[in-house]
Amino acid sequence: MLSLLTALVVDDEEKAVILLKKLLSDTNQFSEIRSATSCITASHEMKSFDPDLIFLDINMPGMNGIQFLKNLLQQKVRSEIIFVTAFDQYALEAIRNHAFGYLLKPVSRKELADCIVHFREHRRSDEEASRIQKLIAELKGQHRLRISTRSGYYFIDPNDILFCEADGNYTRIELGDRNYLCTLQLGVLKTLLPAQSFVRTGRSLIINYNKIRNVDKKAHLINFEKGALVLPLKVSRSQLKDLETGMAHESIPQ
C-alpha cells in the first residue's frame, strides 16, 4: 500500500488554488493539502509544515516563485518543487533552479498523475538503493560506504565523517581534510550511518558526535576535531537542542 503524501499549493489566484487542491484530493494520494496565496505566507506555513511536494506558481506579486525556490534551496528545504504556471517561458529557468517538475495551466489530470508517479519513483529509487547497500554491507561485514557523486563514486569509512549537510538535492559529506557532494538525499544517507554515532539535527544536518571537540552554546558553534585539524560549524539554537536530545537518547555522557 502506498504511503500518503503531503502538499502545499502556492498561488495568488484563489480559483487556481481551489482547482489544484481538488485535483490533488481526487488522486486519493494525499493525507494533507495546505495552501498559501503568496510566497511570504508560504514561508510562514512551512515553519510548521514539511510537505513532500510544493506546487508553486511563478508569476506572483512581491516575491515570485523563482525567488521563493532559491530561498528554499538556501535553507536546505527537502520538499520537491513542482512549478505550476501559464507561462512556459519560465521552464528553462525552473530547470536551472532545480525544480523537480513543471506543469502548465490549466493543469490536466493526466499530467498531474504522471508528475506524482515520477516523484514516487524518484523517492523509491533512493530508498531501495539505501536498503540494498545496507544489506550488502551487513552481509559482507563491510565498514566502508560507497558514496556516489555526479562524477563517480568513493569508498569512505563512516568513522571519518565529521558531519553531513543537505545541499539542494544532494548531500555534502565533510571529512575535515576533504568533502564529497553525494547524490543521496540526507534522510537516505542517515539510514546507512551507524545509529550509535550519528544524530540528525533539524532538516539539513547529520552530526557524528564522536568527532565533536566542544560545543559553544553562546556562539552556536560546534567544533569538530580530526587529528590536528579543528573545524567549526555554525548551527542554530534548535539544532543544538536536537544534538543534545539525540545524545541523551543514545545515553552518551555529556
Buried (B, 14 or more C-beta within 10 A) or exposed (E): EEEEBBBBBBBBBEEBBEBBBEBBEEEEBBEEBBBBBBBEEBBEBBEEBEBBBBBBBBBBEEBBBBBBBEEBBEEBBBBBBBBBBEEEEBBEBBEEBBBBBBBBBEBEEEEBBEBBEBBBEBBEEBBEBBEEBBEEBEEEEEEEBEBBEEEEEBEBEBEBBBBBBBBBBBBBBBBBEEBBBBBBBBBBBBEBBEEEBBBBBBBBBBBBBBBBEEBEEEEBBBBBBBEEEEBEBEBEEEBBEBBBEBBEEEEBEE
